[in-house]
Amino acid sequence: MSTRSGELFDQGLDFFSTVITRLNEDDWERPTPCAGWTARDLLGHLASSVWVAMSLMQGRQPTWPDAQHPGDLVEGDPVEFWRGTVVQAREVLRNADLSMVMDSPLGRTVADALAIPVIDLYVHAWDLGAAVSIAVELELVEEAE
């Protein structure tokens, strides 16, 4: 299971990246299906989710940034901000022991705890696509033990 969770996380980074790179400068202030959030807010939230995943993979209890508007977390150009986040996440994933025991609401290992960040990558790619009229097709992924 731990290998599959890592693969889904890595693939999710690419999946979200394929959507984000299609946005233009004006798209970042568009509303999304997430009530009250712009595309920039959605990106800030998703980056936070990835940061949580990185903490988990490093064996640390995650903390969520205190931001009134998640978009405030996005520094500089949104696409470059995301690319930097992906580079950091992949470095952490490369060195992670996903079988490490860490209790979470979703199970007993880091791999189990990664389920929420993995889901976020795919669902929020759809949300972002919907905000800017990009068709994003989600495929059902069944996790096997």
C-alpha positions as CSV (number, residue, x, y, z in Angstrom):
1,M,0.0,0.0,0.0
2,S,2.8,2.4,0.8
3,T,4.3,2.2,-2.7
4,R,0.9,2.8,-4.3
5,S,0.2,5.9,-2.1
6,G,3.5,7.4,-3.1
7,E,2.8,6.7,-6.8
8,L,-0.6,8.3,-6.5
9,F,0.8,11.3,-4.8
10,D,3.6,11.7,-7.4
11,Q,1.1,11.3,-10.3
12,G,-1.3,13.7,-8.6
13,L,1.4,16.4,-8.6
14,D,1.7,15.9,-12.4
15,F,-2.1,15.8,-12.8
16,F,-2.6,19.2,-11.0
17,S,0.4,20.6,-12.9
18,T,-1.2,19.9,-16.2
19,V,-4.1,22.1,-15.3
20,I,-2.3,24.9,-13.6
21,T,0.1,25.5,-16.5
22,R,-2.9,26.2,-18.7
23,L,-4.1,29.2,-16.7
24,N,-3.2,32.8,-17.7
25,E,-2.6,35.7,-15.4
26,D,-6.2,36.9,-15.4
27,D,-7.5,33.4,-14.4
28,W,-6.1,33.5,-10.8
29,E,-8.9,35.8,-9.6
30,R,-11.7,33.8,-11.0
31,P,-14.1,32.1,-8.6
32,T,-14.0,28.3,-8.2
33,P,-16.6,25.7,-7.2
34,C,-15.1,26.0,-3.7
35,A,-17.3,28.6,-2.1
36,G,-15.6,31.9,-1.5
37,W,-12.3,30.8,-3.1
38,T,-10.6,32.2,-6.2
39,A,-8.2,30.1,-8.3
40,R,-5.3,31.6,-6.3
41,D,-7.0,30.6,-3.0
42,L,-7.5,27.1,-4.3
43,L,-3.8,27.0,-5.1
44,G,-2.8,28.2,-1.7
45,H,-5.0,25.6,-0.1
46,L,-3.6,22.8,-2.2
47,A,0.0,23.9,-1.5
48,S,-0.9,23.7,2.2
49,S,-2.2,20.2,1.7
50,V,1.1,19.2,-0.1
51,W,3.1,20.8,2.8
52,V,1.1,18.7,5.2
53,A,2.0,15.6,3.1
54,M,5.6,16.6,3.3
55,S,5.5,16.9,7.1
56,L,3.9,13.5,7.3
57,M,6.5,11.9,5.0
58,Q,9.2,13.4,7.2
59,G,7.6,11.9,10.3
60,R,6.4,15.2,11.8
61,Q,2.9,16.1,12.9
62,P,1.6,18.6,10.3
63,T,0.4,22.1,11.0
64,W,-1.8,24.2,8.8
65,P,-0.8,27.7,8.0
66,D,-2.9,30.4,9.5
67,A,-4.1,32.3,6.5
68,Q,-7.4,34.2,6.3
69,H,-7.3,33.8,2.5
70,P,-5.3,30.7,1.3
71,G,-4.3,32.7,-1.8
72,D,-2.2,34.9,0.5
73,L,0.2,31.9,0.8
74,V,1.0,32.0,-2.9
75,E,4.2,34.0,-3.4
76,G,5.1,35.5,-6.8
77,D,4.0,33.9,-10.0
78,P,1.5,31.1,-9.2
79,V,2.9,28.6,-11.7
80,E,6.4,29.1,-10.5
81,F,5.2,28.9,-6.9
82,W,3.6,25.5,-7.7
83,R,6.6,24.2,-9.5
84,G,8.8,25.0,-6.5
85,T,6.3,23.2,-4.2
86,V,6.4,20.1,-6.5
87,V,10.2,20.0,-6.5
88,Q,10.2,20.1,-2.7
89,A,7.5,17.5,-2.4
90,R,9.2,15.1,-4.8
91,E,12.5,15.4,-2.9
92,V,10.7,14.5,0.4
93,L,8.8,11.7,-1.3
94,R,12.1,10.2,-2.7
95,N,13.5,9.9,0.9
96,A,10.2,9.0,2.7
97,D,9.5,5.8,4.5
98,L,5.8,5.5,3.8
99,S,5.4,2.4,6.0
100,M,6.5,4.4,9.1
101,V,3.9,4.2,11.8
102,M,2.0,7.4,12.3
103,D,-1.6,7.3,13.6
104,S,-4.0,9.3,11.6
105,P,-7.8,9.3,11.1
106,L,-7.2,7.3,8.0
107,G,-4.9,4.5,9.3
108,R,-1.6,3.7,11.0
109,T,1.1,4.6,8.5
110,V,2.3,7.6,6.6
111,A,1.0,6.0,3.5
112,D,-2.5,5.8,5.0
113,A,-2.3,9.5,6.1
114,L,-1.4,10.5,2.5
115,A,-4.9,9.7,1.3
116,I,-6.3,13.2,1.9
117,P,-3.5,15.1,0.1
118,V,-3.7,12.6,-2.7
119,I,-7.5,13.2,-3.1
120,D,-6.9,16.9,-2.9
121,L,-4.5,16.9,-5.8
122,Y,-7.1,15.3,-8.1
123,V,-10.3,16.9,-6.9
124,H,-8.8,20.4,-6.8
125,A,-7.4,19.9,-10.4
126,W,-11.1,19.4,-11.4
127,D,-12.2,22.5,-9.3
128,L,-9.5,24.6,-10.9
129,G,-10.4,23.4,-14.4
130,A,-14.1,24.1,-13.8
131,A,-13.2,27.7,-12.8
132,V,-11.5,28.4,-16.1
133,S,-13.5,26.1,-18.4
134,I,-10.9,23.4,-18.8
135,A,-12.3,19.9,-19.0
136,V,-10.6,17.7,-16.4
137,E,-11.6,14.1,-16.4
138,L,-11.1,12.2,-13.1
139,E,-10.7,8.5,-13.1
140,L,-11.8,6.4,-10.1
141,V,-8.7,4.9,-8.4
142,E,-9.2,1.9,-6.2
143,E,-6.6,1.5,-3.5
144,A,-5.8,-2.2,-2.8
145,E,-4.2,-3.4,0.4
